[in-house]
Amino acid sequence: MVLDDLGSSLRGALDGLRGKSRISEEDVQAVVKEIQRSLLQADVDVDLVMDLSDSIETRALEEEPPAGTSARDWVLRIVYEELVDLVGESTELPLEPQTIVLAGLQGSGKTTSAAKIAWWFSKKGLRPAVIQTDTWRPGAYEQAEEMAERAEVDFYGDPDEDDAVKIARDGLEATDDADVQIVDTAGRHALEDGLIDELEDIESVADPDHNLLVLDAAIGQEAKEQASRFEDAVGIDGVVITKLDGTAKGGGALVAVNETDSTIAFLGTGETVKDVERFEPSGFISRLLGMGDLQQLTERVERAMEETQAEEGDWGPEDMLDGEFTLKDMRKQMEAMNKMGPLDQVMDMIPGLGGGMMDQLPDDAMDVTQERMRDFEVIMDSMTEAELENPRQIGRSRTERIARGSGKPKDRIRELLEQHKMMDRTLNQFQGMGDADMERMMKQMEGGDMGDMGDMGGMGGMGGGPFGD
């Protein structure tokens, strides 16, 4: 989960206000002190932390909250707005033909990021191509070719050519029919003159619409210096922050970039080509504070459904609402969920299910859940077509046969069947809903009005932020 420790700490700081209708100076100071500790642990600059906490404290004590707003919701809104301002805006990247040059130090993740960004553009309906110009690092060509293949995008490189500028020129010509050309350049251990000269020459040949700097999240506050030096040398239009899935310093990198008057374009959140997100400050901070991110969730759901339908032919999610819900439907639904990415990331995007609820689960809860889903798939592979179509016919003898065939315990098979029954009952309820009922339910989700979500006070909208700004 992205900056999970920071999000958990921030949410914990606000929990002390739960149930209070008014807030005292002592309450605010206690929350601010915890927020300071959380941000400092995430490697955010001390001066910035002090300025941020002063702003939060002043606003919480001096501004008048809207009528009917709880103390926790009011401070949560202030913290949200101040953090969004702190991390800055998103780099403007229109969905149109363009050329992008990636720069950065060695080991920052440029080659992986090139494939990820290409994959992202491909899912937006554009045809991208990756051009590999790194002639210094052993294996760079092979890695780039493999990553481009995984991303299912066009690729150009020349392992027999030592002139990076010539590779860039030839690659741009060879991929001229691509909508988005992404040029991956060589990195160094430091910002050497040779690196700058090569970058300048490649930039001259490519005439890019955007220069993006790739930074490892673990660089922390040093991101400010690196971004400034690359800006002075070649100019940067945006930053890609990589490896944000497993570092405590990610907060430092996020904020340091904004201090250079740069913006963030993409976040790398994992190892596969699909583990990339367009940086949207509102949704990012909303997720960090446990309020979900419906825009990012919607994108993932739509993408997963499109991929599942492409593989399954004429099957669509609406089929589950027509007629009998079978184990085949359940398996296709599970396949779509797998395509959405790690379960903990998806949970974080659902208002009321991520954040605080995730904090209460055991550390291995998501691993156990994903293991159970893998077991379910193996079990269904051991069933006959008739059993998949009509699981009600599965009794004791069939359960024993399926257990032998799948190598899974009978209890897990019974668990699968019970899970199917629960989903079937839920879908039956949806079948009786009209459009107005469905719309009302979605508004409840977006507004946080689902059981324990009632304390969220109207957060989680799809507009300019969870507060519908």
FENFENKA-V766500 format. One record per residue. N is the residue number from 0. PHI is phi in degrees with one decimal (999 if undefined). D_FIRST is the distance of its C-alpha to the first C-alpha in whole Angstrom. Layout:
# FENFENKA-V766500
n: [N | N]
phi: [PHI | PHI]
d_first: [D_FIRST | D_FIRST]
This chain:
# FENFENKA-V766500
n: [0 | 1 | 2 | 3 | 4 | 5 | 6 | 7 | 8 | 9 | 10 | 11 | 12 | 13 | 14 | 15 | 16 | 17 | 18 | 19 | 20 | 21 | 22 | 23 | 24 | 25 | 26 | 27 | 28 | 29 | 30 | 31 | 32 | 33 | 34 | 35 | 36 | 37 | 38 | 39 | 40 | 41 | 42 | 43 | 44 | 45 | 46 | 47 | 48 | 49 | 50 | 51 | 52 | 53 | 54 | 55 | 56 | 57 | 58 | 59 | 60 | 61 | 62 | 63 | 64 | 65 | 66 | 67 | 68 | 69 | 70 | 71 | 72 | 73 | 74 | 75 | 76 | 77 | 78 | 79 | 80 | 81 | 82 | 83 | 84 | 85 | 86 | 87 | 88 | 89 | 90 | 91 | 92 | 93 | 94 | 95 | 96 | 97 | 98 | 99 | 100 | 101 | 102 | 103 | 104 | 105 | 106 | 107 | 108 | 109 | 110 | 111 | 112 | 113 | 114 | 115 | 116 | 117 | 118 | 119 | 120 | 121 | 122 | 123 | 124 | 125 | 126 | 127 | 128 | 129 | 130 | 131 | 132 | 133 | 134 | 135 | 136 | 137 | 138 | 139 | 140 | 141 | 142 | 143 | 144 | 145 | 146 | 147 | 148 | 149 | 150 | 151 | 152 | 153 | 154 | 155 | 156 | 157 | 158 | 159 | 160 | 161 | 162 | 163 | 164 | 165 | 166 | 167 | 168 | 169 | 170 | 171 | 172 | 173 | 174 | 175 | 176 | 177 | 178 | 179 | 180 | 181 | 182 | 183 | 184 | 185 | 186 | 187 | 188 | 189 | 190 | 191 | 192 | 193 | 194 | 195 | 196 | 197 | 198 | 199 | 200 | 201 | 202 | 203 | 204 | 205 | 206 | 207 | 208 | 209 | 210 | 211 | 212 | 213 | 214 | 215 | 216 | 217 | 218 | 219 | 220 | 221 | 222 | 223 | 224 | 225 | 226 | 227 | 228 | 229 | 230 | 231 | 232 | 233 | 234 | 235 | 236 | 237 | 238 | 239 | 240 | 241 | 242 | 243 | 244 | 245 | 246 | 247 | 248 | 249 | 250 | 251 | 252 | 253 | 254 | 255 | 256 | 257 | 258 | 259 | 260 | 261 | 262 | 263 | 264 | 265 | 266 | 267 | 268 | 269 | 270 | 271 | 272 | 273 | 274 | 275 | 276 | 277 | 278 | 279 | 280 | 281 | 282 | 283 | 284 | 285 | 286 | 287 | 288 | 289 | 290 | 291 | 292 | 293 | 294 | 295 | 296 | 297 | 298 | 299 | 300 | 301 | 302 | 303 | 304 | 305 | 306 | 307 | 308 | 309 | 310 | 311 | 312 | 313 | 314 | 315 | 316 | 317 | 318 | 319 | 320 | 321 | 322 | 323 | 324 | 325 | 326 | 327 | 328 | 329 | 330 | 331 | 332 | 333 | 334 | 335 | 336 | 337 | 338 | 339 | 340 | 341 | 342 | 343 | 344 | 345 | 346 | 347 | 348 | 349 | 350 | 351 | 352 | 353 | 354 | 355 | 356 | 357 | 358 | 359 | 360 | 361 | 362 | 363 | 364 | 365 | 366 | 367 | 368 | 369 | 370 | 371 | 372 | 373 | 374 | 375 | 376 | 377 | 378 | 379 | 380 | 381 | 382 | 383 | 384 | 385 | 386 | 387 | 388 | 389 | 390 | 391 | 392 | 393 | 394 | 395 | 396 | 397 | 398 | 399 | 400 | 401 | 402 | 403 | 404 | 405 | 406 | 407 | 408 | 409 | 410 | 411 | 412 | 413 | 414 | 415 | 416 | 417 | 418 | 419 | 420 | 421 | 422 | 423 | 424 | 425 | 426 | 427 | 428 | 429 | 430 | 431 | 432 | 433 | 434 | 435 | 436 | 437 | 438 | 439 | 440 | 441 | 442 | 443 | 444 | 445 | 446 | 447 | 448 | 449 | 450 | 451 | 452 | 453 | 454 | 455 | 456 | 457 | 458 | 459 | 460 | 461 | 462 | 463 | 464 | 465 | 466 | 467 | 468]
phi: [999 | -67.1 | 46.0 | -59.7 | -63.5 | -63.5 | -60.2 | -61.9 | -66.5 | -64.4 | -65.9 | -62.8 | -64.6 | -87.9 | -65.0 | -66.1 | -95.1 | -60.4 | 89.4 | -89.9 | -92.5 | -127.7 | -122.9 | -97.8 | -62.9 | -64.6 | -60.2 | -63.1 | -62.4 | -64.6 | -65.8 | -62.8 | -62.1 | -69.4 | -63.5 | -58.2 | -62.2 | -62.5 | -70.1 | -65.6 | -65.8 | -85.3 | 74.4 | -79.0 | -54.3 | -58.6 | -62.2 | -64.9 | -62.4 | -64.9 | -62.9 | -63.5 | -66.9 | -63.8 | -63.8 | -62.4 | -62.9 | -62.2 | -66.9 | -64.3 | -91.3 | -102.4 | -83.4 | -92.8 | -71.6 | -60.3 | -58.8 | 82.8 | -88.8 | -70.8 | -59.6 | -65.5 | -63.9 | -67.7 | -67.7 | -60.7 | -64.7 | -63.6 | -60.5 | -58.3 | -63.6 | -69.5 | -70.7 | -59.6 | -65.0 | -67.1 | -81.0 | 83.0 | -93.0 | -93.9 | -61.2 | -77.6 | -131.8 | -66.5 | -85.1 | -152.7 | -55.3 | -166.2 | -118.9 | -123.9 | -108.1 | -100.3 | -127.9 | 156.0 | -76.2 | -64.4 | 87.6 | -77.9 | 102.6 | -63.1 | -63.6 | -63.6 | -64.7 | -59.0 | -68.1 | -63.0 | -65.3 | -61.6 | -60.9 | -60.4 | -64.3 | -63.2 | -75.0 | -96.2 | 94.0 | -101.4 | -103.2 | -98.7 | -142.5 | -104.8 | -117.0 | -95.4 | -116.4 | -77.5 | -102.8 | -97.0 | -83.1 | -59.8 | 84.6 | -62.5 | -61.8 | -62.6 | -63.6 | -62.8 | -62.4 | -65.2 | -65.3 | -65.4 | -65.7 | -63.7 | -78.9 | 59.0 | -128.2 | -66.7 | -143.6 | -138.5 | -164.6 | -139.5 | -66.4 | -97.2 | -104.9 | -96.3 | -92.5 | -62.8 | -67.5 | -64.9 | -61.0 | -62.7 | -63.1 | -65.2 | -65.8 | -65.0 | -71.4 | -69.2 | -108.5 | -60.8 | -84.5 | -76.0 | -76.2 | -123.8 | -103.7 | -112.4 | -99.9 | -93.5 | -103.8 | -74.7 | -108.1 | -133.9 | -76.5 | -150.3 | -80.8 | -81.2 | -61.3 | -60.9 | -63.6 | -65.1 | -59.4 | -64.3 | -60.5 | -63.3 | -67.1 | -64.0 | -63.3 | -62.9 | -72.1 | -77.2 | 46.0 | -69.3 | -78.6 | -142.9 | -102.6 | -110.4 | -95.7 | -99.3 | -126.3 | -72.9 | -57.5 | -68.6 | -68.8 | 59.7 | -66.7 | -66.1 | -57.3 | -61.6 | -66.3 | -62.9 | -62.4 | -65.0 | -69.5 | -68.4 | -61.9 | -65.1 | -78.7 | -128.0 | 82.7 | -129.0 | -102.1 | -173.2 | -126.9 | -110.5 | -100.3 | -105.2 | 56.0 | -82.9 | -88.0 | -144.5 | -132.0 | -80.8 | -93.8 | -56.0 | -61.8 | -64.8 | -65.7 | -57.8 | -78.0 | -60.8 | -60.0 | -64.4 | -66.6 | -89.9 | 67.2 | -90.2 | -128.9 | -102.6 | -97.7 | -137.9 | -120.2 | -95.0 | -118.6 | 179.6 | -94.8 | -85.3 | -65.0 | -84.1 | -85.3 | -143.0 | -132.2 | -68.8 | -72.1 | -125.8 | -55.5 | -61.5 | -65.8 | -62.7 | -69.2 | -57.6 | -66.1 | -60.1 | -91.1 | 82.8 | -105.0 | 80.7 | -152.2 | -66.6 | -66.2 | -65.9 | -62.7 | -61.1 | -60.6 | -66.8 | -62.5 | -61.2 | -65.2 | -63.6 | -65.9 | -62.3 | -66.0 | -65.5 | -65.1 | -63.5 | -80.4 | -99.6 | 74.9 | -90.3 | -76.8 | -138.5 | -60.6 | -68.1 | -62.4 | -68.9 | -92.9 | -112.4 | 71.1 | -80.1 | -90.1 | -102.7 | -66.2 | -63.1 | -62.6 | -62.7 | -65.3 | -64.9 | -64.8 | -65.0 | -63.4 | -64.9 | -63.1 | -60.2 | -72.8 | -79.4 | 108.7 | -52.9 | -61.3 | -66.3 | -66.3 | -64.2 | -58.5 | -61.7 | -85.8 | -93.2 | -54.5 | 90.1 | -104.0 | -82.7 | 57.9 | -58.3 | -65.2 | -65.5 | -61.6 | -84.3 | -83.9 | -60.3 | -57.5 | -97.5 | -60.1 | -69.3 | -63.5 | -63.3 | -63.8 | -68.8 | -64.8 | -63.7 | -65.3 | -64.3 | -61.5 | -58.8 | -64.0 | -63.3 | -62.5 | -66.6 | -64.7 | -94.1 | -97.0 | -80.3 | -58.1 | -64.8 | -68.4 | -66.0 | -76.6 | -138.7 | -65.9 | -65.3 | -78.7 | -81.0 | -106.8 | -62.4 | -66.0 | -66.8 | -61.4 | -64.2 | -65.6 | -65.6 | -62.9 | -65.1 | -70.4 | -93.9 | 75.2 | -109.2 | -66.5 | -62.3 | -61.0 | -68.1 | -65.7 | -64.4 | -64.1 | -60.9 | -64.5 | -68.1 | -62.4 | -62.6 | -61.1 | -62.5 | -65.6 | -62.6 | -62.8 | -63.5 | -64.8 | -62.5 | -67.3 | -64.4 | -60.6 | -88.8 | -87.4 | -90.9 | -60.6 | -65.5 | -64.2 | -63.9 | -63.2 | -64.1 | -64.1 | -64.7 | -65.1 | -64.7 | -64.2 | -68.6 | -89.2 | 80.3 | -96.6 | -133.9 | 62.0 | -66.9 | -76.8 | -58.5 | -77.1 | -80.4 | 57.6 | 83.1 | -105.1 | 105.7 | -72.3 | -95.4 | -79.7 | -78.1 | 163.9 | -69.6 | -104.9 | 68.1 | -66.3]
d_first: [0 | 4 | 6 | 5 | 9 | 10 | 10 | 11 | 14 | 15 | 15 | 17 | 19 | 20 | 20 | 24 | 25 | 25 | 28 | 30 | 32 | 33 | 31 | 33 | 33 | 32 | 29 | 28 | 29 | 26 | 23 | 24 | 24 | 21 | 19 | 21 | 20 | 16 | 17 | 19 | 16 | 14 | 17 | 19 | 22 | 24 | 27 | 24 | 23 | 26 | 27 | 24 | 25 | 29 | 28 | 26 | 29 | 31 | 30 | 29 | 33 | 35 | 34 | 35 | 32 | 33 | 35 | 33 | 30 | 29 | 28 | 24 | 24 | 26 | 24 | 21 | 22 | 24 | 20 | 19 | 22 | 22 | 18 | 19 | 22 | 21 | 18 | 21 | 22 | 20 | 23 | 25 | 25 | 28 | 28 | 31 | 33 | 32 | 31 | 28 | 29 | 26 | 26 | 25 | 25 | 25 | 22 | 20 | 19 | 22 | 23 | 19 | 19 | 22 | 22 | 18 | 20 | 23 | 21 | 20 | 23 | 25 | 23 | 24 | 28 | 29 | 30 | 28 | 30 | 28 | 31 | 30 | 33 | 31 | 34 | 34 | 31 | 32 | 30 | 29 | 31 | 30 | 26 | 26 | 28 | 26 | 23 | 25 | 27 | 23 | 22 | 26 | 27 | 31 | 31 | 33 | 34 | 37 | 37 | 41 | 41 | 40 | 40 | 37 | 39 | 41 | 38 | 36 | 40 | 40 | 37 | 37 | 40 | 39 | 36 | 38 | 38 | 34 | 32 | 30 | 30 | 28 | 29 | 27 | 29 | 30 | 28 | 30 | 29 | 30 | 31 | 35 | 38 | 38 | 34 | 35 | 38 | 37 | 34 | 37 | 39 | 36 | 35 | 39 | 39 | 36 | 37 | 33 | 32 | 29 | 28 | 24 | 23 | 20 | 19 | 16 | 14 | 15 | 18 | 18 | 21 | 23 | 21 | 24 | 27 | 26 | 25 | 29 | 30 | 29 | 30 | 34 | 34 | 33 | 32 | 28 | 27 | 23 | 20 | 18 | 15 | 14 | 11 | 9 | 6 | 8 | 10 | 11 | 14 | 12 | 13 | 17 | 16 | 16 | 18 | 21 | 21 | 22 | 25 | 26 | 27 | 25 | 22 | 19 | 19 | 16 | 12 | 12 | 8 | 9 | 13 | 15 | 17 | 15 | 12 | 13 | 13 | 16 | 15 | 16 | 16 | 17 | 14 | 12 | 13 | 14 | 10 | 10 | 13 | 12 | 15 | 13 | 14 | 16 | 17 | 14 | 14 | 18 | 18 | 16 | 18 | 21 | 20 | 20 | 23 | 25 | 24 | 25 | 28 | 29 | 28 | 30 | 33 | 34 | 31 | 30 | 27 | 30 | 32 | 30 | 32 | 36 | 38 | 36 | 32 | 33 | 30 | 30 | 29 | 26 | 25 | 25 | 23 | 21 | 21 | 20 | 17 | 16 | 17 | 14 | 11 | 9 | 9 | 6 | 6 | 9 | 10 | 8 | 11 | 14 | 16 | 16 | 14 | 10 | 10 | 13 | 14 | 11 | 12 | 15 | 14 | 14 | 11 | 13 | 13 | 11 | 12 | 16 | 15 | 15 | 18 | 20 | 19 | 21 | 23 | 24 | 25 | 27 | 29 | 30 | 31 | 33 | 35 | 38 | 38 | 40 | 37 | 34 | 36 | 38 | 36 | 38 | 41 | 38 | 40 | 41 | 42 | 40 | 37 | 39 | 39 | 35 | 34 | 37 | 36 | 32 | 32 | 30 | 31 | 33 | 31 | 28 | 30 | 31 | 28 | 27 | 30 | 30 | 26 | 28 | 31 | 28 | 27 | 31 | 32 | 29 | 30 | 33 | 33 | 31 | 34 | 36 | 35 | 36 | 35 | 35 | 33 | 30 | 30 | 30 | 27 | 25 | 26 | 25 | 22 | 22 | 24 | 22 | 25 | 24 | 25 | 22 | 21 | 25 | 24 | 21 | 25 | 25 | 21 | 19 | 22 | 22 | 24 | 23 | 20 | 20 | 23 | 25 | 26]
